[in-house]
Amino acid sequence: MLQAIGLTSARHRGLPPAVDDLTFEAGSGHVTALLGAPGSGKTAALRLMLELDPGRGVTYFRGRALHRVAQPAREVGAVLGDVPGHPLRTVRGQLRMLCAAAGVPASRADELLDTVGLAGLGDQRIASLSPGMDRRLALASALLGDPHTLILDEPAQGLDAREADWLHGVLRSHAARGGTVLYTTSDAKEAARAAGQVAGRVVSIDGGRLVADQGVVDFARTRLRPRVAVRSPHAARLAAVVSREARAARRSVEVVTEASSSRLSVYGSSCAEIGDTAFRHGLPVHQLADEVGDTGPVVGHVVPAGPARRETGADETGPGGAAVARTGPHGSGSDGSDRDGSATVGAGHARAAGAPARNAAGPDLPPPIRRRPARGPLRPVRYELRRLFGVRTTALIMAVALVASAMISVLLARDGRAPLPDVLAAWPSLLPLPPAALCAGLLGALSFGDEFRYPALAAGRGTVPRRLGLLLAKLVVSAGVALLLALLVVLASAASLHLVYGGDLIRVPPNAISLGVSWSGLAVGCAWAGLLAAGIFRVTAAGVAAVLAVPVLMVPLVQRVPKAPTARSMAGLPGRLRELAWPYWPHETDRWVLAVMRVVAQPVGTALALSLSVLICAYLFTSVRGRVRW
């Protein structure tokens, strides 16, 4: 059961709200269509229900607001547009990544591929999917957590008849299992077809307000009417003749002249009767076909305790402002149909459904809707690993780093003047950073840059959830990848040197531990600098710029600091730190502490430490402003 009460969107620049006091229900076990013309507030209403936009009102999902649901993916599945996935990621990889975010087993992805008919396209790239296949993938993403409620915005838009029928069948199947389905559409015939069951309902809105809330049978009877579509170069003469003969025969016929002067819509007649009339009067007809027409929303006064009655005036217009000529058995203009029978319109029916009442003293404002931060993945480390290695970009960047490092190391060792550590790290003096550090920084920048470019975690918000758990997972994974890349570069360089120059060139230096810590710290520091900068500025280029700023800007600044002679020494610092530590500190750790201190004391180490400190503070500051949570 979904209950939307008093939904009202925020005003922007003095304009009227896109949604104004909208109240309706979508019950369990059937499909509910939210019908309205483009711009009527359908999408804005869905965003208010999902707490994606600020406003007022409340939406209950089986009696609970969305922000009070512990695991929203198991309660609500939403499709608000195309799949915001990386175009190079496979269909199966996208679903498995979202499985980690939703906290469900990866096998759920294969189950849903069979359910939505994408079992044979699991290895297909997202960029190569057709609109119909992309819509199937979006539906599979919404069904990952096996939610009770499905909310879809124009799910059949752009689909052919076969794809649309399949989609409607899936929605009815979900409702038949006891689920709640709410979807928007601007096509009245599609609304009746998708909710094509006795219990289905159609909620019509216009200008952000409730117009009618009807069962699908009543909706089809009051809004969808059979008609004859006629196209003739003498449409005006044919309309006059048909109306005159209907009055003479005392039959209820309605003739609507469409915006195009050559087209008529005739209600209450048949193709045979219109064809005979045109033949008798010698009027050519270019088209004659039976159709089901949409008469538009039925607007009238509100009767809270019962059905509303439509007020009719002397002059009426058809859909789109078309002129209407009505003829009936009494010549009064009535079309003889029960147009006002059972549609409950306006807010009266909604108030009877349980919405808060309004008293004479003034309106009782519904509670405010705050745009709450998106929730992070339930399994952040698994999510980050699948995000990182789910595209070929990661493997390509690492391969470029290995090949470039091997080539540079061979060239550096050719003249024999470069130190062995620089040769193994492939770090010539002409480059600000070695290829391994640059690629590690690029991978770190892509960790947050791709999240903002393809927001899979918060598709409706277009952002990335500011969650400490997600940040820690990204830091751990990026550090692990940076260490792996640093190790592979050293091994690749050593293998290249052994292949080209023999094994006499490579010897283990006495300060191997200090060099290893320095090399690892440089790779991890660059990865973290790129990651944090991309997370702050929300673009990959900012992360790459932060990595390059360390040797280009920070190192010269550190080197310009005057070095005054020190009167005291820090000798014995590891021992004093061991005394302060509560757990037992092994003596072998002293060597590692001294190695870290020597690395930080170097200009590059100092510049990198200062850069990371500034970036961490900036990230925490922006996160606190966004009310960071676990």
C-alpha positions, -999 to 999 in steps of 0.1 A, spaced: 0 0 0 13 34 -10 -3 65 5 6 100 -8 -8 128 14 -7 165 6 23 164 -17 33 200 -26 66 208 -43 86 239 -33 80 271 -52 108 284 -75 111 321 -83 75 329 -75 62 302 -99 33 280 -89 43 246 -75 46 218 -99 26 196 -75 -1 212 -53 -18 193 -25 -18 159 -43 -33 131 -23 -41 95 -35 -35 59 -28 -20 30 -47 -32 -3 -32 -14 -36 -30 -22 -62 -56 -30 -40 -86 -14 -15 -110 -20 22 -105 -14 46 -134 -6 82 -127 -20 99 -158 -13 134 -169 -2 155 -199 35 164 -202 43 190 -176 14 181 -154 36 173 -124 39 135 -127 77 132 -124 77 159 -97 52 139 -77 73 108 -79 104 127 -68 85 140 -38 75 105 -29 111 93 -30 123 123 -10 145 135 -39 132 170 -40 122 194 -12 85 202 -5 57 193 18 36 162 23 43 126 33 43 93 15 38 60 34 50 27 21 31 1 40 27 26 68 63 39 70 80 69 54 109 61 31 135 76 54 124 53 82 128 21 61 161 4 71 167 -11 37 149 10 10 159 -14 -18 138 -41 -2 108 -19 0 108 4 -30 123 -1 -65 123 30 -87 130 37 -124 132 74 -131 150 73 -164 177 55 -183 203 33 -165 231 56 -152 257 30 -158 292 32 -173 287 26 -210 316 1 -211 303 -20 -182 285 -52 -191 249 -58 -182 258 -86 -158 286 -64 -143 262 -35 -137 236 -57 -119 263 -75 -98 277 -41 -87 242 -30 -77 237 -63 -59 266 -54 -36 251 -19 -31 217 -35 -22 232 -62 0 219 -91 -20 238 -121 -34 254 -118 -68 233 -147 -80 203 -124 -79 217 -107 -110 215 -139 -131 180 -146 -119 168 -111 -130 185 -114 -163 163 -144 -170 132 -126 -156 136 -96 -178 147 -115 -209 183 -104 -210 199 -138 -202 216 -139 -236 229 -103 -233 247 -105 -200 281 -98 -216 267 -70 -237 280 -34 -231 254 -10 -218 263 15 -245 252 -10 -272 217 -17 -257 186 -6 -276 160 15 -258 139 -16 -251 168 -35 -237 179 -5 -216 144 -3 -201 146 -40 -193 179 -34 -175 164 -5 -156 135 -27 -145 160 -54 -134 179 -29 -113 147 -18 -96 138 -55 -88 172 -64 -73 161 -61 -37 127 -79 -44 108 -47 -34 71 -46 -25 65 -13 -43 76 -4 -79 76 32 -89 83 39 -126 83 71 -146 71 67 -182 84 32 -184 69 25 -219 81 58 -235 99 51 -268 90 14 -268 73 -4 -296 40 -22 -291 56 -56 -284 80 -42 -258 52 -22 -242 30 -52 -239 58 -72 -223 64 -44 -198 27 -42 -189 27 -79 -184 56 -77 -160 40 -50 -140 7 -69 -137 26 -100 -127 43 -81 -99 10 -68 -87 -6 -103 -89 20 -115 -63 8 -88 -39 30 -60 -48 22 -23 -54 29 -8 -88 27 29 -96 38 43 -129 33 75 -149 21 79 -184 6 106 -206 -14 82 -228 -48 74 -215 -52 42 -236 -19 29 -223 -30 36 -187 -61 16 -192 -42 -12 -210 -14 -15 -183 -39 -14 -154 -62 -37 -174 -78 -56 -145 -108 -52 -124 -88 -39 -94 -66 -15 -114 -69 22 -109 -61 54 -129 -52 86 -110 -55 116 -133 -37 149 -125 -35 182 -142 -14 212 -132 -1 192 -102 -36 187 -88 -58 156 -85 -84 155 -112 -99 120 -109 -92 88 -91 -111 59 -108 -111 22 -113 -100 12 -147 -135 1 -158 -150 35 -148 -120 53 -164 -125 35 -197 -162 42 -197 -160 79 -188 -128 89 -207 -121 64 -234 -149 64 -261 -151 47 -295 -150 71 -324 -147 72 -362 -117 90 -375 -125 108 -408 -102 127 -431 -117 146 -460 -108 177 -479 -144 189 -473 -144 182 -435 -165 212 -426 -193 203 -451 -192 166 -440 -195 176 -403 -225 198 -411 -242 170 -431 -235 143 -404 -249 166 -376 -280 175 -397 -289 139 -405 -283 128 -368 -307 155 -356 -333 144 -382 -330 108 -372 -329 118 -334 -296 100 -329 -270 110 -303 -239 119 -324 -210 142 -315 -187 156 -343 -154 171 -332 -133 191 -357 -97 185 -350 -69 211 -351 -63 200 -387 -92 213 -408 -93 181 -428 -99 157 -399 -130 149 -380 -137 127 -349 -173 114 -348 -186 98 -316 -218 78 -316 -217 66 -352 -200 40 -373 -177 38 -404 -206 25 -425 -230 53 -416 -203 80 -422 -193 64 -455 -230 62 -467 -235 99 -458 -204 110 -476 -214 90 -507 -249 103 -508 -237 139 -508 -207 133 -531 -181 142 -506 -147 125 -510 -132 106 -479 -95 99 -477 -96 80 -443 -123 62 -424 -113 41 -394 -126 30 -360 -106 43 -330 -107 47 -293 -105 84 -284 -94 102 -252 -119 128 -243 -96 144 -217 -98 146 -179 -133 151 -165 -132 182 -142 -160 191 -119 -171 200 -84 -160 178 -55 -186 157 -37 -167 141 -7 -192 114 0 -200 103 -35 -193 107 -72 -189 141 -86 -211 154 -114 -198 172 -143 -211 206 -151 -218 212 -188 -223 245 -204 -238 257 -236 -204 259 -254 -179 231 -251 -146 222 -267 -130 189 -274 -94 177 -267 -68 203 -277 -94 231 -280 -112 215 -309 -148 226 -317 -175 202 -307 -210 199 -322 -234 177 -301 -267 164 -314 -291 143 -294 -325 129 -295 -339 161 -279 -317 185 -298 -301 197 -266 -265 188 -274 -263 157 -250 -243 129 -264 -264 103 -246 -235 87 -228 -230 85 -190 -199 108 -190 -204 118 -154 -213 85 -138 -187 73 -114 -155 94 -116 -146 108 -82 -126 140 -89 -108 166 -70 -95 163 -34 -128 152 -18 -123 115 -24 -87 119 -13 -98 134 20 -121 105 26 -92 82 21 -74 95 52 -58 128 43 -55 154 70 -86 177 71 -85 214 66 -104 236 91 -119 270 88 -92 286 109 -65 279 83 -48 250 65 -30 224 84 3 223 65 16 188 59 51 180 72 81 192 51 99 169 28 137 173 32 161 161 5 179 135 25 214 122 17 215 91 -4 223 59 14 256 42 8 261 6 -4 255 -21 22 286 -39 11 309 -10 2 342 -29 -3 326 -55 -26 308 -27 -44 340 -7 -50 359 -38 -62 331 -46 -88 329 -9 -98 367 -7 -103 373 -40 -122 339 -40 -140 353 -19 -168 384 -23 -190 397 12 -181 414 -1 -149 432 -29 -167 442 -6 -195 456 20 -172 476 -6 -153 489 -21 -185 500 14 -198 519 20 -165 537 -14 -167 547 -9 -204 558 27 -199 578 18 -168 596 -11 -184 606 10 -214 617 40 -192 638 17 -169 656 2 -199 665 37 -212 676 50 -178 699 20 -172 716 24 -206 742 50 -196 746 36 -160 745 70 -143 709 68 -129 706 53 -94 691 18 -92 660 29 -72 652 55 -99 657 29 -126 634 3 -109 608 30 -103 611 43 -139 614 79 -126 636 101 -147 644 136 -136 624 150 -165 591 137 -152 574 152 -121 562 117 -111 569 82 -122 542 65 -145 531 42 -117 523 72 -94 505 90 -121 484 60 -130 477 53 -94 465 89 -90 444 85 -121 427 54 -108 420 71 -75 405 101 -94 383 78 -114 370 62 -82 350 93 -74 349 109 -109 330 80 -124 306 80 -95 296 115 -103 295 109 -140 275 77 -138 257 80 -104 246 44 -99 242 48 -62 220 79 -63 206 81 -98 178 104 -89 201 128 -71 229 128 -97 255 127 -69 274 103 -47 263 95 -11 286 112 15 291 81 36 322 74 57 318 37 50 319 43 12 349 66 16 368 41 37 361 14 12 374 36 -16 405 44 3 412 8 11 406 -4 -24 426 24 -41 455 18 -17 455 -19 -25 455 -12 -62 483 14 -58 504 -11 -39 498 -38 -64 507 -15 -93 538 -3 -75 550 -39 -70 542 -49 -105 561 -20 -119 592 -29 -99 590 -65 -110 584 -55 -147 613 -31 -146 636 -58 -130 625 -83 -156 631 -59 -184 666 -50 -171 675 -87 -167 663 -94 -202 682 -66 -219 713 -62 -198 716 -94 -178 713 -101 -141 745 -82 -129 727 -49 -128 702 -57 -102 714 -58 -66 694 -54 -33 704 -21 -17 711 -20 20 682 5 26 657 -16 8 631 -13 35 632 25 35 631 26 -3 601 2 -3 582 23 22 590 54 3 579 39 -30 547 24 -15 539 57 2 543 77 -30 519 54 -49 493 53 -21 495 90 -15 490 98 -51 460 75 -53 445 91 -22 452 126 -34 434 119 -67 405 102 -49 399 130 -24 402 158 -49 378 141 -73 354 136 -43 356 173 -34 353 188 -68 331 160 -83 352 156 -115 381 133 -125 402 162 -139 404 178 -104 418 145 -90 445 144 -117 453 181 -112 457 175 -74 482 146 -81 503 168 -105 502 197 -81 522 177 -55 555 178 -74 548 209 -95 536 232 -67 540 217 -33 575 204 -36 590 238 -47 572 255 -18 585 230 7 620 234 -7 619 271 -3 613 269 34 646 279 51 662 251 69 675 264 103 700 243 122 683 222 149 695 223 185 678 191 195 675 156 180 646 133 177 667 102 183 649 76 204 614 87 192 603 51 184 611 40 219 592 69 235 562 61 212 563 25 224 560 37 260 529 57 251 513 29 231 488 8 251 494 -26 233 528 -42 231 549 -27 204 575 -51 188 610 -38 185 611 -46 148 585 -19 143 610 7 152 627 2 118 594 8 100 587 39 120 621 54 112 616 45 76 583 64 75 598 94 92 626 95 67 601 94 39 580 122 53 612 142 59 619 142 22 605 172 1 582 150 -19 570 131 12 564 164 31 545 179 1 524 148 -3 516 147 35 506 183 34 484 178 3 467 148 18 460 167 51 445 196 32 424 173 10 411 153 40 401 184 59 383 198 28 365 165 22 354 163 58 343 199 57 321 194 26 308 162 41 298 178 74 279 204 54 260 176 37 254 159 70 277 129 65 265 96 79 276 60 80 
